Structure formats: structure tokens, C-alpha cells
Amino acid sequence: MANDDRLPTSDQLRQFLRQELSRVSAASAGVTTTAVRSYLRFRTFEGDRAEHLLPIVASPANWRLASQPQTLTPSEVQRLLDAFPPSLPSRLRCYAMVRCLVDLGLRSSEVVALELDHIDWAAGTVRICKAKSRRADVLPLPQATGAAIAEYIRFERPQTSSRRVFIRHVAPVEVPVAAGIVRRAVREAYQRAGLPYTRVHILRHTLAGRLLNTGGTLKEVADVLRHRELDTSLIYAKIDFTRLGAVAMPWPGRRS
């Protein structure tokens, strides 16, 4: 039996959507509108007269590559790397993990998956393995990154049979650290540096921007960040300020 008195009016639904969608991103807004439409279709299936409400629930515009990647400035990167005082617990481990993120553009899961056998100290390379695809990418190991990892292994890493590079410092030390430890190390470093960031992924964006603005190409960015499709790297064209400046047209009315 229909029970239309439980349905919102058109104005109530518009007010609800306006309030909810103003608090979230365009992608999350799409999830919300999909859920509302599904609910209204269910109510229609149950016999309620909800068809007139469906046109109100329009998905927000969410164009692919519309957003601009957030990046850190060179001075902010330096402030982040300087935010590891000698008194910090597990300082060498935290610093080495953050250097892997800043210098190699690794994901948190890739940092914790690093093994001692993945590092070729003689060749100066590091192998990044993907568990799902069973593929491995070999990247150059920057000197600063290698030095940070080596210092951690020599002076702070507990004696253990584990082959993972980054492991727990309290029992059980045979267990590698979790990705949450990497994210927490970055968030706390942001706070100590006085930076208004929380997300780890910004460091991948920052590396992409640094590569482009020092003469690198999108193909090189895709290789370093290990994107299987070049299209995934296209969003970084928005922060390639050197090439954007070369093709930018003069602003109308501006005096040369």
C-alpha cells in the first residue's frame, strides 16, 4: 500500500541535496545522488508515488582531470624533511620512510613492502614490486634516499630475520610496519613543520611537478610514478608551468 506521507516534498528534497552536496567533493556528491535515486526507485517499486522526485536528483558535474593536483613548494618540502629532530622516537625510520615518499614517489603500501633484497647498493637502484600484478619496476635510488635507508639499517633497525626494510621497533620485531605507520609519520611531520597538509599522496603530486618543471616529460612522470596508462599522468600537465607559460596567450587588454 502506498504511503506517500513519508516522502519529502520537492522543496524538502532540494534543500536536503543542497545541504548535503555542499559538504562533499564532486565525486562523493555523485555517490550521494545515486543513493537517493536508488531509494526513490525502491519507494516507487513499493507502490509510492515518487516518480516526480527523480528529475530533481541530478548528478553534479564531475569532469575527469578537472581538479588541479595539490603540491608542496620546494621550501615546504625542505621544511618537511627538516622536521625530524634528534629526540624524535624512531627518527631514522620515520625520516627514511618520508624520503622514500618524497624522492621516489612511492605509495605507503610500497614503502612498507620494501625488502632488503630489493635494493641494489652497487648499481644504485631499487626494485618496486607489485603483489597483484607480480610486476616489478626498477627505479634509480637517489643518494639522499639511500643514505637515509642505510643509516636507519645501521643504527636503528632491530636485529631480526625479517627481510622487510622497515619493521617494528617493539615486539614482535619480526613484523613489518603497517601502511598506517607511514601515513602517521607524514602527518606528524607536517604538524611539526607547521604545514597545513595531512595527505600522503600530495608527495607523489609534488614529485611529478618537480620532474615536469625541471624539464621532464609526462612520459617520464608516468614511468617514475609507475602509471600503466599515460592518460593517468595527464592531470599533471596543469602543473607544468614552464610549458604552460610558453603556450599561454596574452591576456586581453594587457599592455606588452
GUDO-934506 format. One record per atom (N, C-alpha, C): z, y, x. Coordinates in steps of 0.02 Angstrom, whole numbers, padded with zeros to 5 digits, always signed. Example, Ala and Ser with C-alpha at 12.3 -4.5 7.8 and 13.67 -1.06 7.14 Angstrom:
2
+00390-00284+00660/+00390-00225+00615/+00390-00165+00660/+00354-00112+00642/+00357-00053+00684/+00394+00002+00645/
end
This chain:
256
+00000-00059+00043/+00000+00000+00000/+00000+00062+00045/-00040+00110+00026/-00045+00172+00065/+00020+00211+00062/+00038+00242+00117/+00099+00283+00120/+00083+00345+00160/+00042+00389+00129/+00015+00447+00164/+00069+00498+00181/+00128+00494+00150/+00178+00545+00163/+00207+00540+00233/+00194+00484+00268/+00217+00477+00337/+00167+00505+00387/+00108+00523+00364/+00057+00551+00408/+00068+00626+00418/+00052+00653+00478/+00058+00725+00487/+00002+00762+00451/+00013+00824+00437/-00040+00866+00411/-00087+00884+00469/-00143+00913+00452/-00190+00934+00504/-00158+00984+00552/-00122+01033+00524/-00090+01083+00566/-00035+01053+00610/+00003+01006+00582/+00055+00973+00621/+00025+00933+00679/-00031+00899+00666/-00062+00860+00719/-00090+00906+00773/-00121+00962+00754/-00147+01009+00803/-00090+01037+00846/-00034+01054+00815/+00023+01081+00851/+00052+01028+00900/+00055+00966+00877/+00080+00912+00920/+00035+00904+00981/-00031+00901+00970/-00077+00892+01025/-00075+00951+01073/-00071+01011+01046/-00069+01071+01088/-00007+01069+01133/+00049+01048+01105/+00111+01046+01143/+00109+00991+01196/+00086+00931+01177/+00087+00875+01224/+00036+00883+01279/-00024+00906+01262/-00078+00910+01312/-00067+00967+01361/-00026+01016+01343/-00013+01071+01388/+00033+01051+01446/+00065+00992+01440/+00114+00972+01490/+00086+00923+01542/+00024+00899+01531/-00002+00846+01574/-00071+00865+01601/-00094+00824+01648/-00160+00835+01677/-00214+00813+01627/-00277+00830+01645/-00332+00811+01600/-00339+00736+01594/-00327+00700+01648/-00331+00627+01645/-00277+00598+01600/-00216+00622+01607/-00161+00598+01564/-00172+00619+01492/-00202+00678+01482/-00216+00701+01414/-00265+00654+01380/-00313+00627+01418/-00360+00579+01389/-00324+00516+01365/-00274+00494+01402/-00235+00436+01381/-00197+00451+01317/-00169+00511+01312/-00132+00530+01252/-00177+00532+01191/-00235+00563+01197/-00279+00568+01139/-00305+00500+01118/-00318+00456+01166/-00340+00388+01150/-00286+00351+01110/-00223+00360+01131/-00168+00327+01096/-00161+00354+01025/-00169+00419+01016/-00162+00449+00949/-00218+00425+00904/-00280+00423+00930/-00336+00398+00890/-00325+00325+00870/-00301+00285+00916/-00289+00214+00901/-00237+00207+00846/-00186+00249+00848/-00134+00247+00796/-00163+00266+00728/-00205+00318+00727/-00234+00340+00663/-00281+00287+00635/-00319+00253+00679/-00362+00199+00655/-00321+00141+00628/-00265+00127+00659/-00220+00075+00634/-00194+00093+00565/-00175+00156+00557/-00150+00178+00491/-00204+00173+00438/-00266+00188+00458/-00322+00181+00412/-00333+00108+00393/-00327+00064+00443/-00334-00008+00430/-00280-00033+00383/-00221-00003+00386/-00166-00023+00343/-00172+00006+00272/-00222+00047+00262/-00234+00074+00195/-00217+00147+00186/-00191+00179+00237/-00176+00251+00232/-00239+00292+00239/-00240+00350+00209/-00298+00395+00213/-00289+00441+00273/-00312+00416+00332/-00304+00454+00395/-00371+00473+00425/-00427+00456+00391/-00492+00470+00420/-00504+00543+00435/-00476+00587+00394/-00489+00659+00402/-00453+00687+00463/-00406+00649+00491/-00370+00673+00550/-00405+00655+00616/-00448+00605+00614/-00480+00582+00675/-00521+00636+00710/-00561+00677+00675/-00600+00728+00710/-00557+00780+00746/-00494+00785+00728/-00450+00834+00760/-00433+00812+00831/-00432+00747+00842/-00410+00720+00906/-00470+00713+00953/-00486+00767+00986/-00543+00768+01033/-00517+00759+01104/-00551+00719+01143/-00532+00709+01213/-00545+00772+01253/-00499+00792+01295/-00509+00852+01336/-00563+00841+01388/-00596+00894+01408/-00647+00889+01460/-00615+00870+01526/-00644+00821+01558/-00617+00798+01622/-00676+00776+01666/-00708+00826+01697/-00768+00811+01737/-00748+00780+01803/-00786+00730+01822/-00774+00697+01886/-00784+00747+01944/-00740+00745+01993/-00741+00788+02051/-00729+00861+02034/-00700+00874+01975/-00688+00943+01955/-00631+00975+01993/-00581+00937+02010/-00523+00964+02044/-00538+00974+02119/-00497+01015+02150/-00503+01026+02222/-00446+00991+02257/-00461+00952+02309/-00408+00916+02344/-00358+00965+02374/-00294+00950+02367/-00242+00991+02396/-00232+00970+02469/-00229+01019+02513/-00222+01004+02584/-00168+01048+02615/-00144+01028+02673/-00097+01067+02712/-00136+01108+02763/-00112+01168+02778/-00141+01208+02831/-00119+01179+02898/-00155+01196+02953/-00133+01171+03019/-00061+01189+03035/-00039+01248+03016/+00031+01267+03030/+00079+01225+02989/+00061+01208+02928/+00104+01166+02887/+00108+01095+02915/+00052+01070+02940/+00052+01004+02971/+00100+01004+03031/+00098+01057+03071/+00142+01060+03129/+00214+01065+03108/+00228+01103+03056/+00297+01108+03030/+00321+01039+03007/+00277+01001+02975/+00296+00934+02953/+00313+00890+03013/+00271+00891+03065/+00282+00849+03123/+00343+00871+03164/+00363+00934+03156/+00421+00959+03192/+00486+00946+03154/+00481+00916+03094/+00540+00908+03051/+00576+00842+03061/+00581+00821+03125/+00616+00758+03140/+00666+00770+03197/+00723+00800+03179/+00773+00817+03231/+00803+00754+03263/+00830+00761+03324/+00858+00702+03358/+00914+00667+03320/+00950+00704+03279/+01006+00674+03242/+00985+00635+03180/+00920+00636+03164/+00896+00603+03103/+00901+00527+03110/+00932+00492+03062/+00934+00419+03065/+00863+00389+03064/+00851+00339+03104/+00786+00307+03109/+00731+00358+03123/+00746+00406+03166/+00699+00462+03179/+00633+00437+03206/+00634+00392+03255/+00572+00370+03287/+00528+00332+03238/+00559+00292+03195/+00520+00255+03145/+00488+00303+03095/+00528+00350+03070/+00501+00398+03022/+00444+00439+03052/+00454+00462+03113/+00404+00503+03146/+00340+00464+03158/+00346+00402+03180/+00286+00361+03193/+00248+00347+03129/+00285+00333+03075/+00251+00320+03010/+00214+00382+02987/+00245+00440+02993/+00212+00502+02971/+00152+00518+03015/+00155+00503+03079/+00097+00514+03122/+00039+00469+03101/+00054+00408+03078/+00001+00364+03054/-00033+00394+02993/+00006+00426+02950/-00023+00457+02891/-00063+00519+02908/-00037+00560+02953/-00069+00624+02970/-00131+00613+03013/-00127+00569+03063/-00180+00562+03112/-00233+00511+03092/-00213+00460+03054/-00260+00406+03036/-00279+00407+02962/-00244+00446+02922/-00259+00449+02851/-00243+00383+02816/-00193+00347+02840/-00175+00283+02809/-00140+00294+02742/-00144+00244+02700/-00104+00242+02639/-00035+00213+02657/+00014+00226+02614/+00081+00200+02628/+00081+00124+02635/+00042+00090+02593/+00039+00017+02596/+00007-00006+02661/-00039+00033+02689/-00071+00014+02752/-00024+00025+02811/+00019+00075+02806/+00067+00087+02859/+00115+00028+02865/+00142+00005+02808/+00191-00049+02811/+00158-00115+02828/+00092-00121+02819/+00057-00184+02833/+00036-00188+02906/+00045-00135+02945/+00025-00136+03016/+00064-00190+03053/+00030-00227+03094/+00062-00278+03136/+00050-00262+03209/+00093-00289+03251/+00086-00277+03323/+00019-00301+03349/-00006-00356+03320/-00070-00383+03342/-00129-00342+03320/-00119-00294+03275/-00173-00251+03252/-00189-00195+03302/-00145-00184+03350/-00153-00129+03396/-00180-00155+03463/-00236-00129+03484/-00265-00145+03549/-00250-00087+03595/-00196-00094+03634/-00174-00038+03676/-00224-00022+03730/-00257-00073+03757/-00305-00062+03811/-00367-00024+03786/-00391-00044+03728/-00451-00012+03700/-00435+00052+03663/-00371+00062+03645/-00352+00121+03608/-00377+00120+03536/-00370+00062+03503/-00393+00055+03434/-00339+00022+03392/-00346+00029+03327/-00301-00003+03280/-00342-00034+03224/-00325-00094+03204/-00362-00129+03152/-00324-00124+03086/-00358-00099+03035/-00329-00091+02968/-00356-00147+02924/-00313-00190+02902/-00334-00249+02863/-00319-00238+02790/-00365-00261+02748/-00356-00257+02675/-00344-00328+02650/-00288-00336+02615/-00268-00403+02593/-00316-00430+02540/-00336-00386+02493/-00377-00410+02437/-00448-00429+02459/-00481-00384+02496/-00550-00396+02515/-00555-00437+02579/-00498-00445+02615/-00497-00480+02679/-00544-00447+02730/-00554-00382+02721/-00595-00345+02769/-00550-00307+02816/-00576-00291+02874/-00537-00253+02924/-00580-00197+02950/-00549-00139+02958/-00582-00081+02988/-00548-00064+03053/-00586-00051+03104/-00559-00033+03169/-00566+00042+03179/-00509+00076+03191/-00509+00148+03200/-00485+00165+03270/-00508+00222+03298/-00479+00245+03361/-00406+00262+03350/-00365+00246+03398/-00294+00262+03395/-00280+00324+03436/-00268+00381+03403/-00255+00443+03440/-00196+00434+03487/-00198+00470+03542/-00146+00463+03593/-00077+00479+03565/-00072+00533+03525/-00007+00553+03498/+00020+00500+03451/-00024+00469+03412/-00003+00417+03366/+00021+00356+03404/-00019+00335+03453/+00000+00277+03493/+00065+00288+03530/+00075+00350+03556/+00137+00365+03592/+00197+00362+03545/+00189+00385+03483/+00245+00383+03435/+00262+00312+03417/+00211+00270+03407/+00224+00199+03390/+00257+00163+03449/+00231+00176+03509/+00259+00144+03569/+00331+00164+03580/+00347+00227+03570/+00416+00250+03579/+00463+00216+03529/+00439+00209+03467/+00479+00175+03416/+00492+00102+03436/+00439+00068+03459/+00445-00003+03477/+00493-00012+03536/+00490+00033+03583/+00530+00026+03644/+00603+00044+03633/+00617+00095+03594/+00684+00123+03593/+00722+00117+03527/+00688+00097+03474/+00724+00097+03410/+00713+00033+03369/+00658+00000+03378/+00642-00059+03338/+00689-00116+03357/+00723-00148+03308/+00768-00203+03323/+00731-00263+03351/+00767-00306+03388/+00739-00368+03413/+00728-00415+03353/+00668-00438+03344/+00652-00479+03286/+00589-00520+03300/+00580-00573+03264/+00520-00614+03270/+00464-00589+03225/+00478-00539+03183/+00427-00512+03137/+00372-00478+03177/+00310-00487+03156/+00253-00455+03189/+00235-00388+03158/+00268-00370+03104/+00256-00304+03075/+00282-00250+03122/+00248-00195+03125/+00269-00141+03169/+00333-00109+03143/+00333-00091+03079/+00389-00054+03051/+00433-00102+03010/+00494-00111+03033/+00538-00158+03000/+00605-00124+02983/+00645-00159+02944/+00710-00133+02925/+00755-00127+02987/+00801-00079+02984/+00848-00069+03038/+00917-00097+03021/+00924-00123+02960/+00986-00157+02940/+00966-00226+02914/+01014-00270+02914/+00999-00339+02893/+00972-00340+02822/+00922-00382+02810/+00888-00426+02857/+00832-00390+02894/+00836-00388+02960/+00787-00351+03000/+00721-00387+03006/+00719-00449+02983/+00655-00485+02984/+00608-00460+02930/+00633-00421+02884/+00594-00398+02827/+00562-00330+02844/+00496-00323+02835/+00464-00258+02847/+00486-00207+02796/+00479-00144+02813/+00497-00091+02766/+00448-00092+02707/+00470-00066+02651/+00427-00061+02592/+00391+00007+02593/+00338+00011+02552/+00299+00073+02549/+00342+00132+02526/+00393+00118+02486/+00438+00171+02463/+00474+00205+02520/+00488+00167+02574/+00521+00197+02632/+00475+00248+02665/+00410+00233+02667/+00362+00280+02696/+00359+00343+02654/+00354+00334+02589/+00350+00393+02545/+00413+00436+02549/+00471+00403+02553/+00533+00441+02558/+00537+00479+02624/+00513+00448+02678/+00513+00483+02743/+00471+00546+02740/+00414+00543+02705/+00371+00602+02700/+00403+00655+02656/+00430+00634+02598/+00462+00683+02553/+00520+00719+02587/+00561+00682+02623/+00618+00713+02656/+00595+00759+02713/+00540+00740+02746/+00513+00784+02799/+00486+00849+02769/+00453+00844+02711/+00431+00904+02676/+00490+00950+02663/+00544+00922+02638/+00603+00962+02622/+00633+00995+02684/+00639+00957+02738/+00668+00986+02799/+00623+01041+02827/+00556+01034+02817/+00509+01084+02842/+00502+01143+02795/+00533+01139+02737/+00528+01193+02688/+00460+01197+02655/+00427+01140+02648/+00360+01138+02617/+00366+01116+02545/+00326+01146+02500/+00332+01132+02428/+00291+01072+02405/+00290+01019+02443/+00249+00961+02426/+00294+00899+02418/+00267+00850+02384/+00302+00786+02375/+00256+00727+02386/+00190+00735+02376/+00144+00679+02376/+00121+00661+02447/+00118+00596+02460/+00095+00571+02524/+00019+00578+02530/-00017+00571+02474/-00090+00569+02476/-00120+00635+02500/-00081+00688+02498/-00106+00753+02522/-00124+00748+02596/-00091+00704+02632/-00105+00698+02704/-00174+00667+02716/-00197+00623+02671/-00266+00598+02677/-00315+00654+02664/-00302+00694+02612/-00345+00751+02598/-00348+00799+02658/-00289+00809+02689/-00286+00855+02745/-00327+00830+02804/-00324+00766+02817/-00365+00738+02871/-00439+00746+02857/-00460+00735+02794/-00530+00744+02776/-00552+00816+02787/-00510+00863+02767/-00526+00933+02777/-00531+00951+02851/-00486+00923+02890/-00487+00937+02962/-00550+00910+02995/-00571+00851+02974/-00633+00822+03002/-00693+00865+02985/-00698+00886+02922/-00756+00925+02900/-00758+00993+02934/-00701+01025+02940/-00700+01092+02967/-00701+01094+03043/-00706+01036+03075/-00718+01033+03147/-00785+01002+03162/-00830+01003+03112/-00899+00981+03123/-00915+00911+03099/-00868+00876+03069/-00881+00809+03044/-00924+00810+02981/-00950+00752+02963/-00991+00746+02903/-00953+00706+02850/-00979+00708+02789/-00949+00668+02736/-00952+00594+02752/-01005+00572+02785/-01009+00502+02805/-00953+00484+02853/-00938+00528+02899/-00884+00515+02946/-00817+00515+02911/-00808+00559+02862/-00746+00559+02822/-00739+00492+02785/-00795+00469+02755/-00793+00406+02719/-00775+00348+02765/-00800+00350+02827/-00785+00297+02875/-00711+00298+02895/-00685+00358+02909/-00615+00362+02932/-00567+00344+02875/-00582+00367+02815/-00538+00352+02758/-00553+00284+02727/-00605+00251+02753/-00623+00183+02732/-00643+00179+02659/-00683+00229+02638/-00712+00228+02571/-00774+00183+02572/-00778+00136+02527/-00835+00091+02524/-00896+00125+02494/-00886+00176+02453/-00940+00213+02422/-00937+00285+02446/-00994+00312+02469/-00996+00381+02492/-00978+00430+02437/-00994+00411+02374/-00978+00455+02318/-00904+00471+02314/-00862+00425+02336/-00790+00436+02334/-00770+00495+02377/-00809+00509+02429/-00793+00563+02476/-00823+00630+02456/-00864+00631+02403/-00899+00693+02385/-00851+00749+02366/-00793+00732+02341/-00746+00784+02320/-00725+00828+02379/-00730+00801+02440/-00709+00839+02499/-00761+00892+02519/-00819+00891+02487/-00868+00944+02500/-00840+01012+02480/-00791+01012+02434/-00762+01075+02411/-00718+01108+02463/-00695+01069+02513/-00652+01099+02564/-00688+01102+02631/-00754+01093+02630/-00794+01100+02691/-00814+01174+02696/-00766+01217+02716/-00775+01289+02712/-00829+01314+02760/-00839+01280+02815/-00890+01302+02863/-00959+01297+02833/-00976+01239+02803/-01042+01230+02774/-01048+01269+02708/-00994+01274+02670/-00997+01314+02608/-01011+01387+02624/-00981+01412+02678/-00994+01482+02697/-01066+01494+02718/-01098+01442+02745/-01167+01450+02767/-01216+01454+02709/-01198+01424+02652/-01245+01423+02595/-01224+01470+02539/-01166+01503+02546/-01141+01547+02493/-01187+01607+02486/-01204+01625+02424/-01244+01684+02409/-01200+01746+02407/-01226+01805+02426/-01187+01867+02421/-01164+01880+02350/-01103+01905+02343/-01077+01922+02277/-01115+01981+02249/-01136+01977+02185/-01174+02033+02155/-01137+02099+02162/-01173+02149+02186/-01143+02215+02192/-01107+02227+02257/-01100+02176+02299/-01065+02185+02362/-01109+02222+02412/-01080+02268+02448/-01117+02304+02499/-01119+02264+02563/-01177+02260+02594/-01183+02223+02657/-01159+02264+02715/
end
